[in-house]
Amino acid sequence: MNLQEHECVRHQSWWEYDAQRIPLCRVCDVCREEKLSGYRPEILRGYTQADVDEPIEDDY
């Protein structure tokens, strides 16, 4: 599929959000998988300290 020519307005569409509820992109059943494939899995499912090599919060 050529996403540059695809328009979700022709299909029922919705906003996809990351694990922190930040809107990522507008998708439909036709393009959802391809559009979300551009994001790292940690962004979509959430992440913990185990997923990163440095502290998330500073130690005080």
Secondary structure, 3 states (H helix, E strand, C coil): CCCCCCCHHHCCEEEEECCCCCEEEEEECCCHHHHHCCCCHHHHHCCCHHHCCCCCCCCC
